[in-house]
Amino acid sequence: QVQLVESGGGLVQPGGSLRLSCAASRLTFSSYTMSWYRQAPGKERELVATITPGGSTNYVDSVKGRFTISRDNAKNTVYLQMNSLKPEDTAVYYCNAQRLGVARRYDYWGQGTQVTVSS
């Protein structure tokens, strides 16, 4: 069974930094597009950042220049470095793994990690 386990969330003051990690197991990690999503209370889940198997990245406009997504295929891990955090970044952050197979799409989620930005 595929597992995605997030870690690194917590409470941080505005302007601070956090690094989220997502460790994947039981999948061919290097073949998957990895993404971070977030969901704030009362809001829909939002795509934050994506990194393809080839290393191309994409970000939602609100985090560009502040967040960096990266991957280490040797460790089956994807990271989200979050700098200059703002209160509006407060949310549960979820890791997602996706790839297109011959007949289906493979789509897996982690359990989420809470990030709270507050003074």
N, CA, C and O atoms as CSV, one atom per row, in Angstrom:
chain,resi,resn,atom,element,x,y,z
A,1,GLN,N,N,0.840,-1.196,0.000
A,1,GLN,CA,C,0.000,0.000,0.000
A,1,GLN,C,C,0.875,1.246,0.000
A,1,GLN,O,O,1.800,1.369,0.803
A,2,VAL,N,N,0.573,2.166,-0.909
A,2,VAL,CA,C,1.340,3.402,-1.008
A,2,VAL,C,C,1.118,4.260,0.240
A,2,VAL,O,O,-0.003,4.395,0.732
A,3,GLN,N,N,2.200,4.827,0.728
A,3,GLN,CA,C,2.113,5.733,1.873
A,3,GLN,C,C,2.842,7.027,1.574
A,3,GLN,O,O,3.946,7.026,1.030
A,4,LEU,N,N,2.208,8.130,1.938
A,4,LEU,CA,C,2.831,9.449,1.905
A,4,LEU,C,C,2.721,10.008,3.323
A,4,LEU,O,O,1.621,10.149,3.858
A,5,VAL,N,N,3.856,10.323,3.920
A,5,VAL,CA,C,3.868,10.786,5.306
A,5,VAL,C,C,4.501,12.167,5.365
A,5,VAL,O,O,5.693,12.331,5.103
A,6,GLU,N,N,3.686,13.160,5.714
A,6,GLU,CA,C,4.178,14.534,5.832
A,6,GLU,C,C,4.717,14.794,7.232
A,6,GLU,O,O,4.285,14.180,8.208
A,7,SER,N,N,5.663,15.713,7.306
A,7,SER,CA,C,6.194,16.170,8.585
A,7,SER,C,C,6.720,17.584,8.418
A,7,SER,O,O,6.882,18.075,7.301
A,8,GLY,N,N,6.985,18.236,9.559
A,8,GLY,CA,C,7.598,19.559,9.519
A,8,GLY,C,C,6.663,20.712,9.794
A,8,GLY,O,O,7.112,21.856,9.876
A,9,GLY,N,N,5.389,20.451,9.937
A,9,GLY,CA,C,4.454,21.529,10.241
A,9,GLY,C,C,4.620,22.015,11.669
A,9,GLY,O,O,5.355,21.425,12.460
A,10,GLY,N,N,3.925,23.101,11.985
A,10,GLY,CA,C,3.990,23.639,13.340
A,10,GLY,C,C,3.523,25.068,13.393
A,10,GLY,O,O,2.908,25.583,12.459
A,11,LEU,N,N,3.830,25.703,14.516
A,11,LEU,CA,C,3.472,27.099,14.749
A,11,LEU,C,C,4.696,27.969,14.495
A,11,LEU,O,O,5.775,27.693,15.019
A,12,VAL,N,N,4.535,29.007,13.701
A,12,VAL,CA,C,5.647,29.905,13.384
A,12,VAL,C,C,5.122,31.340,13.346
A,12,VAL,O,O,3.961,31.578,13.011
A,13,GLN,N,N,5.977,32.275,13.688
A,13,GLN,CA,C,5.589,33.686,13.652
A,13,GLN,C,C,5.606,34.209,12.221
A,13,GLN,O,O,6.336,33.686,11.379
A,14,PRO,N,N,4.815,35.227,11.941
A,14,PRO,CA,C,4.875,35.849,10.607
A,14,PRO,C,C,6.310,36.247,10.259
A,14,PRO,O,O,7.045,36.778,11.092
A,15,GLY,N,N,6.683,35.979,9.021
A,15,GLY,CA,C,8.041,36.236,8.567
A,15,GLY,C,C,8.991,35.068,8.772
A,15,GLY,O,O,10.121,35.090,8.284
A,16,GLY,N,N,8.542,34.063,9.481
A,16,GLY,CA,C,9.374,32.905,9.754
A,16,GLY,C,C,9.387,31.895,8.620
A,16,GLY,O,O,8.803,32.114,7.559
A,17,SER,N,N,10.071,30.778,8.871
A,17,SER,CA,C,10.238,29.737,7.859
A,17,SER,C,C,9.920,28.365,8.438
A,17,SER,O,O,10.065,28.117,9.635
A,18,LEU,N,N,9.486,27.497,7.555
A,18,LEU,CA,C,9.301,26.082,7.863
A,18,LEU,C,C,9.681,25.279,6.632
A,18,LEU,O,O,9.582,25.764,5.505
A,19,ARG,N,N,10.119,24.047,6.859
A,19,ARG,CA,C,10.342,23.127,5.745
A,19,ARG,C,C,9.498,21.885,5.970
A,19,ARG,O,O,9.670,21.167,6.955
A,20,LEU,N,N,8.588,21.648,5.043
A,20,LEU,CA,C,7.775,20.440,5.085
A,20,LEU,C,C,8.464,19.327,4.298
A,20,LEU,O,O,9.122,19.576,3.288
A,21,SER,N,N,8.299,18.109,4.777
A,21,SER,CA,C,8.816,16.936,4.080
A,21,SER,C,C,7.672,15.956,3.864
A,21,SER,O,O,6.729,15.890,4.653
A,22,CYS,N,N,7.776,15.199,2.782
A,22,CYS,CA,C,6.807,14.146,2.493
A,22,CYS,C,C,7.591,12.926,2.029
A,22,CYS,O,O,8.182,12.922,0.949
A,23,ALA,N,N,7.584,11.900,2.858
A,23,ALA,CA,C,8.297,10.668,2.546
A,23,ALA,C,C,7.325,9.674,1.932
A,23,ALA,O,O,6.282,9.368,2.510
A,24,ALA,N,N,7.679,9.171,0.749
A,24,ALA,CA,C,6.810,8.246,0.028
A,24,ALA,C,C,7.383,6.836,0.092
A,24,ALA,O,O,8.598,6.641,0.125
A,25,SER,N,N,6.490,5.868,0.109
A,25,SER,CA,C,6.916,4.470,0.107
A,25,SER,C,C,5.965,3.646,-0.751
A,25,SER,O,O,4.796,3.985,-0.937
A,26,ARG,N,N,6.508,2.564,-1.258
A,26,ARG,CA,C,5.741,1.602,-2.062
A,26,ARG,C,C,5.209,2.194,-3.362
A,26,ARG,O,O,4.113,1.856,-3.808
A,27,LEU,N,N,5.999,3.081,-3.966
A,27,LEU,CA,C,5.688,3.552,-5.309
A,27,LEU,C,C,7.004,3.916,-5.999
A,27,LEU,O,O,8.022,4.141,-5.346
A,28,THR,N,N,6.961,3.969,-7.313
A,28,THR,CA,C,8.154,4.349,-8.075
A,28,THR,C,C,8.229,5.872,-8.059
A,28,THR,O,O,7.771,6.541,-8.985
A,29,PHE,N,N,8.804,6.394,-7.011
A,29,PHE,CA,C,8.744,7.822,-6.698
A,29,PHE,C,C,9.187,8.693,-7.866
A,29,PHE,O,O,8.556,9.708,-8.161
A,30,SER,N,N,10.259,8.306,-8.524
A,30,SER,CA,C,10.832,9.148,-9.577
A,30,SER,C,C,9.897,9.316,-10.768
A,30,SER,O,O,10.100,10.206,-11.594
A,31,SER,N,N,8.874,8.470,-10.862
A,31,SER,CA,C,7.936,8.540,-11.985
A,31,SER,C,C,6.726,9.423,-11.713
A,31,SER,O,O,5.906,9.658,-12.600
A,32,TYR,N,N,6.622,9.904,-10.493
A,32,TYR,CA,C,5.428,10.638,-10.079
A,32,TYR,C,C,5.654,12.144,-10.081
A,32,TYR,O,O,6.719,12.634,-9.704
A,33,THR,N,N,4.622,12.864,-10.514
A,33,THR,CA,C,4.546,14.299,-10.265
A,33,THR,C,C,4.108,14.490,-8.813
A,33,THR,O,O,3.094,13.945,-8.376
A,34,MET,N,N,4.892,15.274,-8.080
A,34,MET,CA,C,4.626,15.491,-6.668
A,34,MET,C,C,4.129,16.919,-6.455
A,34,MET,O,O,4.629,17.870,-7.056
A,35,SER,N,N,3.143,17.036,-5.592
A,35,SER,CA,C,2.549,18.353,-5.346
A,35,SER,C,C,2.285,18.550,-3.860
A,35,SER,O,O,2.150,17.599,-3.090
A,36,TRP,N,N,2.217,19.814,-3.494
A,36,TRP,CA,C,1.734,20.213,-2.182
A,36,TRP,C,C,0.437,21.006,-2.382
A,36,TRP,O,O,0.362,21.927,-3.195
A,37,TYR,N,N,-0.559,20.618,-1.622
A,37,TYR,CA,C,-1.829,21.332,-1.561
A,37,TYR,C,C,-2.001,21.860,-0.140
A,37,TYR,O,O,-1.308,21.432,0.783
A,38,ARG,N,N,-2.920,22.781,0.018
A,38,ARG,CA,C,-3.269,23.237,1.360
A,38,ARG,C,C,-4.756,23.524,1.436
A,38,ARG,O,O,-5.409,23.827,0.437
A,39,GLN,N,N,-5.268,23.419,2.647
A,39,GLN,CA,C,-6.678,23.708,2.879
A,39,GLN,C,C,-6.829,24.458,4.193
A,39,GLN,O,O,-6.516,23.943,5.266
A,40,ALA,N,N,-7.313,25.673,4.080
A,40,ALA,CA,C,-7.583,26.494,5.258
A,40,ALA,C,C,-9.023,26.256,5.704
A,40,ALA,O,O,-9.856,25.826,4.906
A,41,PRO,N,N,-9.319,26.533,6.971
A,41,PRO,CA,C,-10.686,26.319,7.475
A,41,PRO,C,C,-11.709,27.076,6.641
A,41,PRO,O,O,-11.558,28.271,6.387
A,42,GLY,N,N,-12.747,26.372,6.218
A,42,GLY,CA,C,-13.819,26.994,5.458
A,42,GLY,C,C,-13.506,27.261,4.002
A,42,GLY,O,O,-14.309,27.865,3.291
A,43,LYS,N,N,-12.334,26.810,3.549
A,43,LYS,CA,C,-11.938,27.050,2.154
A,43,LYS,C,C,-11.692,25.728,1.437
A,43,LYS,O,O,-11.517,24.680,2.059
A,44,GLU,N,N,-11.685,25.813,0.102
A,44,GLU,CA,C,-11.407,24.627,-0.701
A,44,GLU,C,C,-9.911,24.321,-0.704
A,44,GLU,O,O,-9.077,25.195,-0.468
A,45,ARG,N,N,-9.600,23.068,-0.975
A,45,ARG,CA,C,-8.196,22.668,-1.075
A,45,ARG,C,C,-7.580,23.369,-2.291
A,45,ARG,O,O,-8.188,23.447,-3.359
A,46,GLU,N,N,-6.370,23.869,-2.102
A,46,GLU,CA,C,-5.694,24.685,-3.115
A,46,GLU,C,C,-4.345,24.074,-3.469
A,46,GLU,O,O,-3.588,23.661,-2.591
A,47,LEU,N,N,-4.051,24.021,-4.773
A,47,LEU,CA,C,-2.741,23.563,-5.220
A,47,LEU,C,C,-1.720,24.662,-4.945
A,47,LEU,O,O,-1.899,25.804,-5.369
A,48,VAL,N,N,-0.659,24.314,-4.239
A,48,VAL,CA,C,0.359,25.285,-3.860
A,48,VAL,C,C,1.577,25.210,-4.780
A,48,VAL,O,O,2.042,26.228,-5.292
A,49,ALA,N,N,2.088,23.993,-4.985
A,49,ALA,CA,C,3.305,23.831,-5.772
A,49,ALA,C,C,3.369,22.424,-6.328
A,49,ALA,O,O,2.851,21.475,-5.740
A,50,THR,N,N,4.030,22.314,-7.494
A,50,THR,CA,C,4.166,21.031,-8.181
A,50,THR,C,C,5.575,20.871,-8.707
A,50,THR,O,O,6.201,21.842,-9.135
A,51,ILE,N,N,6.077,19.642,-8.675
A,51,ILE,CA,C,7.359,19.331,-9.296
A,51,ILE,C,C,7.199,18.039,-10.091
A,51,ILE,O,O,6.726,17.027,-9.574
A,52,THR,N,N,7.602,18.096,-11.354
A,52,THR,CA,C,7.461,16.948,-12.235
A,52,THR,C,C,8.612,15.964,-12.051
A,52,THR,O,O,9.581,16.272,-11.357
A,53,PRO,N,N,8.518,14.795,-12.658
A,53,PRO,CA,C,9.645,13.865,-12.588
A,53,PRO,C,C,10.933,14.467,-13.152
A,53,PRO,O,O,12.028,14.123,-12.707
A,54,GLY,N,N,10.802,15.348,-14.112
A,54,GLY,CA,C,11.973,15.981,-14.700
A,54,GLY,C,C,12.484,17.177,-13.922
A,54,GLY,O,O,13.524,17.739,-14.264
A,55,GLY,N,N,11.761,17.577,-12.871
A,55,GLY,CA,C,12.227,18.670,-12.027
A,55,GLY,C,C,11.622,20.024,-12.332
A,55,GLY,O,O,11.994,21.017,-11.706
A,56,SER,N,N,10.699,20.090,-13.278
A,56,SER,CA,C,10.032,21.367,-13.552
A,56,SER,C,C,9.079,21.688,-12.406
A,56,SER,O,O,8.415,20.806,-11.860
A,57,THR,N,N,9.028,22.966,-12.056
A,57,THR,CA,C,8.212,23.380,-10.921
A,57,THR,C,C,7.175,24.416,-11.329
A,57,THR,O,O,7.324,25.117,-12.330
A,58,ASN,N,N,6.131,24.491,-10.534
A,58,ASN,CA,C,5.087,25.478,-10.751
A,58,ASN,C,C,4.498,25.846,-9.395
A,58,ASN,O,O,4.415,25.012,-8.493
A,59,TYR,N,N,4.089,27.114,-9.264
A,59,TYR,CA,C,3.592,27.610,-7.983
A,59,TYR,C,C,2.328,28.446,-8.172
A,59,TYR,O,O,2.132,29.087,-9.205
A,60,VAL,N,N,1.490,28.423,-7.163
A,60,VAL,CA,C,0.381,29.365,-7.151
A,60,VAL,C,C,0.960,30.760,-6.937
A,60,VAL,O,O,1.977,30.915,-6.261
A,61,ASP,N,N,0.325,31.763,-7.506
A,61,ASP,CA,C,0.890,33.117,-7.487
A,61,ASP,C,C,1.160,33.614,-6.064
A,61,ASP,O,O,2.134,34.332,-5.837
A,62,SER,N,N,0.324,33.248,-5.122
A,62,SER,CA,C,0.438,33.797,-3.771
A,62,SER,C,C,1.693,33.350,-3.030
A,62,SER,O,O,2.040,33.947,-2.010
A,63,VAL,N,N,2.386,32.311,-3.515
A,63,VAL,CA,C,3.584,31.825,-2.826
A,63,VAL,C,C,4.850,31.995,-3.662
A,63,VAL,O,O,5.944,31.689,-3.187
A,64,LYS,N,N,4.723,32.469,-4.877
A,64,LYS,CA,C,5.898,32.638,-5.737
A,64,LYS,C,C,6.902,33.570,-5.080
A,64,LYS,O,O,6.553,34.633,-4.566
A,65,GLY,N,N,8.160,33.141,-5.110
A,65,GLY,CA,C,9.226,33.929,-4.499
A,65,GLY,C,C,9.402,33.663,-3.011
A,65,GLY,O,O,10.381,34.115,-2.418
A,66,ARG,N,N,8.472,32.940,-2.398
A,66,ARG,CA,C,8.563,32.636,-0.964
A,66,ARG,C,C,8.713,31.136,-0.693
A,66,ARG,O,O,9.417,30.739,0.236
A,67,PHE,N,N,8.056,30.308,-1.500
A,67,PHE,CA,C,8.089,28.855,-1.306
A,67,PHE,C,C,8.921,28.214,-2.404
A,67,PHE,O,O,8.965,28.698,-3.534
A,68,THR,N,N,9.583,27.113,-2.051
A,68,THR,CA,C,10.353,26.338,-3.024
A,68,THR,C,C,10.058,24.858,-2.832
A,68,THR,O,O,10.203,24.318,-1.735
A,69,ILE,N,N,9.641,24.213,-3.914
A,69,ILE,CA,C,9.422,22.770,-3.884
A,69,ILE,C,C,10.650,22.081,-4.476
A,69,ILE,O,O,11.235,22.560,-5.447
A,70,SER,N,N,11.030,20.958,-3.883
A,70,SER,CA,C,12.171,20.198,-4.396
A,70,SER,C,C,11.928,18.727,-4.100
A,70,SER,O,O,11.055,18.371,-3.309
A,71,ARG,N,N,12.712,17.886,-4.746
A,71,ARG,CA,C,12.574,16.447,-4.538
A,71,ARG,C,C,13.936,15.794,-4.475
A,71,ARG,O,O,14.897,16.252,-5.092
A,72,ASP,N,N,14.000,14.710,-3.713
A,72,ASP,CA,C,15.198,13.880,-3.632
A,72,ASP,C,C,14.755,12.466,-3.973
A,72,ASP,O,O,14.208,11.756,-3.129
A,73,ASN,N,N,14.993,12.067,-5.207
A,73,ASN,CA,C,14.519,10.753,-5.645
A,73,ASN,C,C,15.234,9.610,-4.926
A,73,ASN,O,O,14.679,8.520,-4.790
A,74,ALA,N,N,16.444,9.850,-4.473
A,74,ALA,CA,C,17.185,8.808,-3.752
A,74,ALA,C,C,16.556,8.533,-2.388
A,74,ALA,O,O,16.675,7.435,-1.844
A,75,LYS,N,N,15.882,9.555,-1.846
A,75,LYS,CA,C,15.247,9.408,-0.530
A,75,LYS,C,C,13.732,9.283,-0.625
A,75,LYS,O,O,13.049,9.197,0.396
A,76,ASN,N,N,13.202,9.273,-1.854
A,76,ASN,CA,C,11.754,9.192,-2.047
A,76,ASN,C,C,11.016,10.274,-1.258
A,76,ASN,O,O,9.986,10.017,-0.635
A,77,THR,N,N,11.557,11.469,-1.300
A,77,THR,CA,C,11.033,12.556,-0.477
A,77,THR,C,C,10.881,13.831,-1.296
A,77,THR,O,O,11.725,14.164,-2.128
A,78,VAL,N,N,9.783,14.533,-1.036
A,78,VAL,CA,C,9.566,15.851,-1.615
A,78,VAL,C,C,9.498,16.855,-0.468
A,78,VAL,O,O,9.002,16.554,0.618
A,79,TYR,N,N,10.007,18.051,-0.737
A,79,TYR,CA,C,10.095,19.086,0.296
A,79,TYR,C,C,9.345,20.344,-0.145
A,79,TYR,O,O,9.151,20.593,-1.335
A,80,LEU,N,N,8.938,21.112,0.834
A,80,LEU,CA,C,8.405,22.445,0.568
A,80,LEU,C,C,9.059,23.396,1.556
A,80,LEU,O,O,8.727,23.401,2.741
A,81,GLN,N,N,9.987,24.196,1.062
A,81,GLN,CA,C,10.623,25.218,1.885
A,81,GLN,C,C,9.745,26.459,1.842
A,81,GLN,O,O,9.477,27.004,0.771
A,82,MET,N,N,9.305,26.897,3.000
A,82,MET,CA,C,8.388,28.034,3.089
A,82,MET,C,C,9.066,29.154,3.864
A,82,MET,O,O,9.364,29.005,5.049
A,83,ASN,N,N,9.307,30.265,3.197
A,83,ASN,CA,C,9.938,31.433,3.810
A,83,ASN,C,C,8.966,32.603,3.825
A,83,ASN,O,O,7.955,32.599,3.122
A,84,SER,N,N,9.284,33.590,4.627
A,84,SER,CA,C,8.453,34.805,4.726
A,84,SER,C,C,6.988,34.454,4.907
A,84,SER,O,O,6.117,34.974,4.209
A,85,LEU,N,N,6.733,33.578,5.842
A,85,LEU,CA,C,5.367,33.084,6.042
A,85,LEU,C,C,4.439,34.186,6.512
A,85,LEU,O,O,4.829,35.086,7.256
A,86,LYS,N,N,3.196,34.088,6.056
A,86,LYS,CA,C,2.153,35.057,6.389
A,86,LYS,C,C,1.003,34.343,7.085
A,86,LYS,O,O,0.837,33.134,6.922
A,87,PRO,N,N,0.213,35.068,7.852
A,87,PRO,CA,C,-0.943,34.422,8.502
A,87,PRO,C,C,-1.861,33.714,7.509
A,87,PRO,O,O,-2.467,32.696,7.843
A,88,GLU,N,N,-1.965,34.240,6.302
A,88,GLU,CA,C,-2.830,33.606,5.300
A,88,GLU,C,C,-2.274,32.302,4.751
A,88,GLU,O,O,-2.945,31.619,3.977
A,89,ASP,N,N,-1.058,31.953,5.141
A,89,ASP,CA,C,-0.509,30.639,4.774
A,89,ASP,C,C,-0.969,29.550,5.741
A,89,ASP,O,O,-0.700,28.369,5.522
A,90,THR,N,N,-1.656,29.943,6.798
A,90,THR,CA,C,-2.151,28.970,7.767
A,90,THR,C,C,-3.127,28.008,7.108
A,90,THR,O,O,-4.112,28.425,6.499
A,91,ALA,N,N,-2.845,26.717,7.234
A,91,ALA,CA,C,-3.659,25.688,6.592
A,91,ALA,C,C,-3.109,24.322,6.967
A,91,ALA,O,O,-2.034,24.199,7.556
A,92,VAL,N,N,-3.877,23.298,6.609
A,92,VAL,CA,C,-3.340,21.941,6.614
A,92,VAL,C,C,-2.715,21.713,5.238
A,92,VAL,O,O,-3.362,21.923,4.212
A,93,TYR,N,N,-1.466,21.286,5.225
A,93,TYR,CA,C,-0.730,21.059,3.983
A,93,TYR,C,C,-0.687,19.562,3.689
A,93,TYR,O,O,-0.343,18.747,4.545
A,94,TYR,N,N,-1.047,19.230,2.454
A,94,TYR,CA,C,-1.126,17.836,2.024
A,94,TYR,C,C,-0.140,17.571,0.892
A,94,TYR,O,O,0.066,18.405,0.011
A,95,CYS,N,N,0.455,16.403,0.942
A,95,CYS,CA,C,1.332,15.926,-0.111
A,95,CYS,C,C,0.512,15.064,-1.070
A,95,CYS,O,O,-0.359,14.307,-0.643
A,96,ASN,N,N,0.795,15.184,-2.365
A,96,ASN,CA,C,0.076,14.419,-3.379
A,96,ASN,C,C,1.052,13.846,-4.391
A,96,ASN,O,O,2.008,14.509,-4.792
A,97,ALA,N,N,0.805,12.613,-4.798
A,97,ALA,CA,C,1.604,11.951,-5.833
A,97,ALA,C,C,0.678,11.531,-6.963
A,97,ALA,O,O,-0.354,10.905,-6.721
A,98,GLN,N,N,1.041,11.870,-8.195
A,98,GLN,CA,C,0.204,11.523,-9.343
A,98,GLN,C,C,1.054,11.038,-10.501
A,98,GLN,O,O,2.166,11.519,-10.718
A,99,ARG,N,N,0.512,10.069,-11.247
A,99,ARG,CA,C,1.074,9.735,-12.546
A,99,ARG,C,C,-0.030,9.113,-13.389
A,99,ARG,O,O,-0.996,8.557,-12.867
A,100,LEU,N,N,0.133,9.218,-14.692
A,100,LEU,CA,C,-0.815,8.622,-15.629
A,100,LEU,C,C,-0.298,7.262,-16.059
A,100,LEU,O,O,0.804,7.146,-16.596
A,101,GLY,N,N,-1.106,6.229,-15.817
A,101,GLY,CA,C,-0.762,4.906,-16.298
A,101,GLY,C,C,-1.395,4.669,-17.660
A,101,GLY,O,O,-1.975,5.583,-18.247
A,102,VAL,N,N,-1.286,3.460,-18.158
A,102,VAL,CA,C,-1.830,3.129,-19.468
A,102,VAL,C,C,-3.350,3.250,-19.459
A,102,VAL,O,O,-3.946,3.738,-20.420
A,103,ALA,N,N,-3.969,2.808,-18.376
A,103,ALA,CA,C,-5.434,2.752,-18.364
A,103,ALA,C,C,-6.056,3.558,-17.227
A,103,ALA,O,O,-7.280,3.633,-17.115
A,104,ARG,N,N,-5.224,4.157,-16.389
A,104,ARG,CA,C,-5.789,4.866,-15.241
A,104,ARG,C,C,-4.791,5.897,-14.737
A,104,ARG,O,O,-3.613,5.898,-15.095
A,105,ARG,N,N,-5.316,6.773,-13.891
A,105,ARG,CA,C,-4.461,7.743,-13.214
A,105,ARG,C,C,-4.224,7.258,-11.803
A,105,ARG,O,O,-5.160,6.842,-11.120
A,106,TYR,N,N,-2.985,7.307,-11.359
A,106,TYR,CA,C,-2.620,6.948,-10.000
A,106,TYR,C,C,-2.514,8.242,-9.189
A,106,TYR,O,O,-1.817,9.176,-9.585
A,107,ASP,N,N,-3.216,8.287,-8.045
A,107,ASP,CA,C,-3.379,9.529,-7.288
A,107,ASP,C,C,-3.385,9.179,-5.803
A,107,ASP,O,O,-4.288,8.490,-5.327
A,108,TYR,N,N,-2.377,9.654,-5.071
A,108,TYR,CA,C,-2.245,9.307,-3.656
A,108,TYR,C,C,-2.073,10.574,-2.827
A,108,TYR,O,O,-1.517,11.572,-3.285
A,109,TRP,N,N,-2.571,10.504,-1.579
A,109,TRP,CA,C,-2.545,11.652,-0.667
A,109,TRP,C,C,-1.940,11.264,0.678
A,109,TRP,O,O,-2.084,10.132,1.139
A,110,GLY,N,N,-1.272,12.210,1.287
A,110,GLY,CA,C,-0.846,12.053,2.663
A,110,GLY,C,C,-1.952,12.487,3.605
A,110,GLY,O,O,-3.035,12.891,3.184
A,111,GLN,N,N,-1.647,12.392,4.903
A,111,GLN,CA,C,-2.665,12.681,5.922
A,111,GLN,C,C,-2.721,14.155,6.284
A,111,GLN,O,O,-3.667,14.597,6.935
A,112,GLY,N,N,-1.718,14.921,5.869
A,112,GLY,CA,C,-1.698,16.353,6.121
A,112,GLY,C,C,-0.889,16.727,7.350
A,112,GLY,O,O,-0.756,15.950,8.295
A,113,THR,N,N,-0.352,17.943,7.310
A,113,THR,CA,C,0.360,18.493,8.448
A,113,THR,C,C,-0.070,19.944,8.637
A,113,THR,O,O,-0.173,20.699,7.670
A,114,GLN,N,N,-0.318,20.324,9.873
A,114,GLN,CA,C,-0.841,21.656,10.167
A,114,GLN,C,C,0.278,22.685,10.180
A,114,GLN,O,O,1.317,22.483,10.808
A,115,VAL,N,N,0.056,23.777,9.486
A,115,VAL,CA,C,0.949,24.938,9.538
A,115,VAL,C,C,0.126,26.115,10.050
A,115,VAL,O,O,-0.906,26.466,9.478
A,116,THR,N,N,0.599,26.716,11.132
A,116,THR,CA,C,-0.084,27.868,11.711
A,116,THR,C,C,0.905,29.022,11.792
A,116,THR,O,O,1.971,28.910,12.398
A,117,VAL,N,N,0.531,30.123,11.172
A,117,VAL,CA,C,1.373,31.323,11.174
A,117,VAL,C,C,0.658,32.375,12.010
A,117,VAL,O,O,-0.382,32.904,11.617
A,118,SER,N,N,1.236,32.665,13.171
A,118,SER,CA,C,0.578,33.577,14.104
A,118,SER,C,C,1.591,34.142,15.079
A,118,SER,O,O,2.572,33.487,15.432
A,119,SER,N,N,1.340,35.364,15.507
A,119,SER,CA,C,2.191,35.976,16.528
A,119,SER,C,C,1.598,35.759,17.913
A,119,SER,O,O,2.172,36.202,18.907
